[in-house]
Structure formats: structure tokens, C-alpha cells
Amino acid sequence: MEAKKNIVVLGAGYGGITAALRLARLFHKHPEYQIHLIDRNPYHTLKTQLHEAAVRKTEISIPIGRIIQGRNIIFHLGEVTRIDPIERIVYRENGSLPFNYLIIAIGSQVNFYNIPGLQKNSFPLQTMRDAQMICDYISQLCTSAVSEPVEERRRDMLRFVIGGGGLSGVEFAAELADHAAQCTRNSHVNPHEVEIIIVESGSHIVQRMDESFAARIHKKLLGKGVKVIPKSKIIGRTPDTATLSSGEVLKTKTLIWTGGIRISELARESGLKVGQSGRIIVDEFLRAEGYPFIYAIGDNALAINPYTKEPVPAAAQFALQQGRLVAHNIYADIFEGVGKPYHPKVLGEVVSLGRHLAVGWLALPFLKKITFVGFLGSLLKTAIQEKHIFLLRKESGKWITS
Ligand SMILES: Cc1cc2nc3c(=O)[nH]c(=O)nc-3n(C[C@H](O)[C@H](O)[C@H](O)COP(=O)(O)OP(=O)(O)OC[C@H]3O[C@@H](n4cnc5c(N)ncnc54)[C@H](O)[C@@H]3O)c2cc1C
């Protein structure tokens, strides 16, 4: 019997799980092709909700087995350590797998930029484990602060610094502000003793949104008691202090670092051509340069927007679109020979600012936009998150409960 041909997807995040499910659907009448999915975790993380899980117990993971149940997908649990693009083999810590086609979707990692003391003395917010650690730490800190009789020490315990005022930093700060308000109410600590400070290197927070939006978000954050220090970088960190580029030293026991991402060295070390931030250089069909049978998507891909000539930002909505596209392109490459070039669709941007507030815009037909601020925004954000789960259910043909 002839061996099956392998289509291997690395990473079961937004891009990878979408690609694997779409491949399973497209290839369901072609049992000669086997789809493989590899991830270091046995669950799919709803990464865009990490900031919620970092302050309160929230379920933001779905077991992969439940999503792919009944599909022509074999799941392999393990860390991918190397890709041999010449011999077409993926190496895991616990084995290897040959491939005919490969989709790289292993996302991004935190970048500490070698800032002295930062990695050792701060919390990143990139994985579910990070979120759980922050959540446990904050609730412990709030409990200890209650029994600390000296006000100055209590204030030091309740000063939280967030390095990086991008989307994740801002969303986390707002969640934390709501949580701290609740925590102080419950434990009779003076709410004015809590300080939440965002340190942002740019002139305004959420750099990728336009300035008027950023100003609205800033205003809402101020209303929640969050302070923003713009045009300032964290240049050093000890267990009790954060030193800023302005020379100011903030006393803080808690620093959450959301100031940058980088792509794993895996692609570069495997001989694939990488560009800005270590993202894999891809053509318009999202194929890695020089390797037409290897695709990169999501945060891993340095996909260029053909309209603006700018790199497509690292965001879940683009990872999802790219996951669907490359599944079709692989199918086309095998059976029809014509793939579709990638044209990113910007569906909108929503920044949640706590449980009941969000700011953003959504695209309407004829290049129109609808903007919103407030409770309606938070309903829309929830709807966007639910839509992802709904689409997973639709693609997998199963009713998943997270
Ligand atoms: C706190 C936070 C909030 C965010 N909010 C938003 C938002 O509101 N809207 C938005 O559009 N984007 C948001 N983003 C960005 C968005 O989450 C990412 O752009 C998106 O997850 C990228 O999808 P991906 O498929 O490329 O990778 P990911 O979703 O990160 O998935 C990568 C997968 O690869 C696995 N993996 C990694 N390395 C290996 C390895 N060596 N071996 C095996 N498996 C591996 C991981 O376990 C993971 O399952 C946010 C990000 C963060 C951190």
C-alpha cells in the first residue's frame, strides 16, 4: 500500500487550528492525504482573552481533541525543535515527521529586548500559564496588602507597572483597574492606594490605531484611574524598581511586560529566510521564499499588504484569514494548480477596557466604518470572540463547549 502524503500544521493557535480544520474539510474525500497538527499544548488558547484570565478565573482554552474529534487530523503533542526544509522533515522533542506540505503557525513570543533584569523580574503575558501566574500573584498580593499595617508598604505592594501600551497592555490595565476596584471594596483597602501605570515608548498608547481612537482610550483609562507615561522606555528592572529612560525610578513589585514580541528562532535556524522581527518572508500566496511547499501564517508570516506595501500586523483576525487561505492554496496546488493571492481584510479593531466597556470600529460595506465607545463596544467584542468559537464549531462539525 502506498504511504499517505502528509500535510503538517505547526501550532494550534488561531491560524493553525483554522488551517487544519479547513484542510480536513477540503481533503475529506482524499484519504491518501493525512493532516497532522502539532502543538506544545493539548489545548487551543483564546489568546485575545489572556488579559481577562490574568485577573480572574476565566476559561480561555479548548482541548484540541474536542475540536478535531472525528476529523482526518492526527494531533501530536510536543515541542517542535527543528525543520529540515530540504529533506522535508519536522523534528519534535519526541520524534520526527516527514511532510509533503508544511504550514508554520507557531505564533510569537515575548521580547525582553535584553533590558537588564527585565526577564527575571517581570511577568510576560503571552500564554495561558503566564495569565494564570499573574492571576494567582495578584490575588495573593491583594490578600497580603490587606494585612499590611504600614500605608507606604501597602502602596508599594499595590503599585502595578505595565511595560508597553499596545493592545494587550491597555486591555490588561483596564481589566486590572476593574479587578483592583473590586478587590479594595471587598477588603476595605483605600482604593486610592492602588496605582496602575502604563509606560509607553511611543507618543501615545495603542500605536497601531489612529490618534483620535488612542485619545479616547486614554481618556477612558484615566477614568479608571490608570496613569499613562508616554515617550518613556523601561531600561532596567530590579525586584522592587523599574527605571525609565527619563531617569525616573518607579517603586514596584509587579511589572507586567507587554512591550514587544519576537518570533521563535526556529524558522531562521532551519534555514528559512526571515525579515523584520524574525517573521518568515513569504510571497503573495504565503509560501516561504525558496520553498513553495512551506507556508507561513499568522504572527510568523511577514505578509505584505499589497495595497499599503506594509507588513500585515500580528493580529488574530489576519491569522484566521491566512489559515483558511493557505488550506485552499495547498488544495489548489495539488488538484487545480492555481492558488489565491493574499489580500488582508481589515474587519475592524476593538479594544476592550474592562468587563463592560470597549472602544473600536467595524468595517461596513462601501469602505464605511462604524465607531463605538462604551457598553455596546464590549458586547461587540464578546460577539467577535464568540464568533471565533462558533466558526470552530462549524468547521469541526462538533459542538464544542469550552
Ligand atoms: C494579551 C494579548 C491580547 C491580544 N489581543 C488581541 C486582540 O484583541 N485582537 C487581535 O486581533 N489580536 C490580539 N492579540 C494578538 C493575537 O493573539 C495574535 O496575533 C494571534 O494569536 C496570532 O495567531 P497565530 O496563529 O499566529 O499564533 P498563536 O495564536 O499564538 O498560536 C501559536 C501556537 O503555536 C504553539 N507553539 C508555539 N511554539 C511552538 C513549538 N516550538 N512547538 C509546538 N507548538 C508551538 C503555541 O502553543 C500556540 O498554540 C493579542 C495578543 C495577546 C498576547
The ligand as an SDF file (V2000), in Angstrom:
LIG
                    3D

 53 58  0  0  0  0  0  0  0  0999 V2000
   -2.7330   39.5420   25.6950 C   0  0  0  0  0  0  0  0  0  0  0  0
   -2.9600   39.5510   24.2020 C   0  0  0  0  0  0  0  0  0  0  0  0
   -4.1280   40.1480   23.7000 C   0  0  0  0  0  0  0  0  0  0  0  0
   -4.3460   40.1740   22.3200 C   0  0  0  0  0  0  0  0  0  0  0  0
   -5.4990   40.7440   21.8560 N   0  0  0  0  0  0  0  0  0  0  0  0
   -5.7540   40.7380   20.5290 C   0  0  0  0  0  0  0  0  0  0  0  0
   -6.9780   41.2700   20.0140 C   0  0  0  0  0  0  0  0  0  0  0  0
   -7.8130   41.7700   20.7660 O   0  0  0  0  0  0  0  0  0  0  0  0
   -7.1780   41.2080   18.6720 N   0  0  0  0  0  0  0  0  0  0  0  0
   -6.2700   40.6440   17.8120 C   0  0  0  0  0  0  0  0  0  0  0  0
   -6.5210   40.5870   16.5980 O   0  0  0  0  0  0  0  0  0  0  0  0
   -5.1000   40.1310   18.2570 N   0  0  0  0  0  0  0  0  0  0  0  0
   -4.8160   40.1690   19.5820 C   0  0  0  0  0  0  0  0  0  0  0  0
   -3.6420   39.6420   20.0560 N   0  0  0  0  0  0  0  0  0  0  0  0
   -2.6770   39.0690   19.0850 C   0  0  0  0  0  0  0  0  0  0  0  0
   -3.1370   37.6690   18.6620 C   0  0  0  0  0  0  0  0  0  0  0  0
   -3.3990   36.8900   19.8020 O   0  0  0  0  0  0  0  0  0  0  0  0
   -2.0600   37.0070   17.8040 C   0  0  0  0  0  0  0  0  0  0  0  0
   -1.7750   37.8420   16.7110 O   0  0  0  0  0  0  0  0  0  0  0  0
   -2.5610   35.6460   17.3060 C   0  0  0  0  0  0  0  0  0  0  0  0
   -2.7320   34.7650   18.4060 O   0  0  0  0  0  0  0  0  0  0  0  0
   -1.5850   35.0430   16.3050 C   0  0  0  0  0  0  0  0  0  0  0  0
   -2.0870   33.8000   15.8830 O   0  0  0  0  0  0  0  0  0  0  0  0
   -1.0950   32.6560   15.4180 P   0  0  0  0  0  0  0  0  0  0  0  0
   -1.9430   31.5520   14.8950 O   0  0  0  0  0  0  0  0  0  0  0  0
   -0.0400   33.2150   14.5480 O   0  0  0  0  0  0  0  0  0  0  0  0
   -0.3470   32.1880   16.7600 O   0  0  0  0  0  0  0  0  0  0  0  0
   -0.9170   31.7790   18.1770 P   0  0  0  0  0  0  0  0  0  0  0  0
   -2.3660   32.0110   18.2870 O   0  0  0  0  0  0  0  0  0  0  0  0
   -0.0220   32.4340   19.1610 O   0  0  0  0  0  0  0  0  0  0  0  0
   -0.6590   30.2010   18.2180 O   0  0  0  0  0  0  0  0  0  0  0  0
    0.6240   29.6510   18.1840 C   0  0  0  0  0  0  0  0  0  0  0  0
    0.5340   28.1950   18.6490 C   0  0  0  0  0  0  0  0  0  0  0  0
    1.7900   27.5750   18.4250 O   0  0  0  0  0  0  0  0  0  0  0  0
    2.1750   26.7970   19.5640 C   0  0  0  0  0  0  0  0  0  0  0  0
    3.6320   26.7340   19.5660 N   0  0  0  0  0  0  0  0  0  0  0  0
    4.4880   27.7760   19.6630 C   0  0  0  0  0  0  0  0  0  0  0  0
    5.7740   27.3410   19.5530 N   0  0  0  0  0  0  0  0  0  0  0  0
    5.7040   26.0010   19.3950 C   0  0  0  0  0  0  0  0  0  0  0  0
    6.6860   24.9830   19.2140 C   0  0  0  0  0  0  0  0  0  0  0  0
    8.0080   25.2520   19.1410 N   0  0  0  0  0  0  0  0  0  0  0  0
    6.2640   23.7070   19.1120 N   0  0  0  0  0  0  0  0  0  0  0  0
    4.9340   23.3940   19.1720 C   0  0  0  0  0  0  0  0  0  0  0  0
    3.9750   24.3180   19.3080 N   0  0  0  0  0  0  0  0  0  0  0  0
    4.3530   25.6010   19.4160 C   0  0  0  0  0  0  0  0  0  0  0  0
    1.5550   27.5400   20.7380 C   0  0  0  0  0  0  0  0  0  0  0  0
    1.3390   26.6580   21.8370 O   0  0  0  0  0  0  0  0  0  0  0  0
    0.2400   28.0580   20.1370 C   0  0  0  0  0  0  0  0  0  0  0  0
   -0.8130   27.1430   20.3150 O   0  0  0  0  0  0  0  0  0  0  0  0
   -3.3930   39.6020   21.4210 C   0  0  0  0  0  0  0  0  0  0  0  0
   -2.2320   39.0010   21.9350 C   0  0  0  0  0  0  0  0  0  0  0  0
   -2.0150   38.9790   23.3140 C   0  0  0  0  0  0  0  0  0  0  0  0
   -0.7590   38.3260   23.8390 C   0  0  0  0  0  0  0  0  0  0  0  0
  1  2  1  0
  2  3  1  0
  2 52  2  0
  3  4  2  0
  4  5  1  0
  4 50  1  0
  5  6  2  0
  6  7  1  0
  6 13  1  0
  7  8  2  0
  7  9  1  0
  9 10  1  0
 10 11  2  0
 10 12  1  0
 12 13  2  0
 13 14  1  0
 14 15  1  0
 14 50  1  0
 15 16  1  0
 16 17  1  0
 16 18  1  0
 18 19  1  0
 18 20  1  0
 20 21  1  0
 20 22  1  0
 22 23  1  0
 23 24  1  0
 24 25  2  0
 24 26  1  0
 24 27  1  0
 27 28  1  0
 28 29  2  0
 28 30  1  0
 28 31  1  0
 31 32  1  0
 32 33  1  0
 33 34  1  0
 33 48  1  0
 34 35  1  0
 35 36  1  0
 35 46  1  0
 36 37  1  0
 36 45  1  0
 37 38  2  0
 38 39  1  0
 39 40  1  0
 39 45  2  0
 40 41  1  0
 40 42  2  0
 42 43  1  0
 43 44  2  0
 44 45  1  0
 46 47  1  0
 46 48  1  0
 48 49  1  0
 50 51  2  0
 51 52  1  0
 52 53  1  0
M  END
$$$$
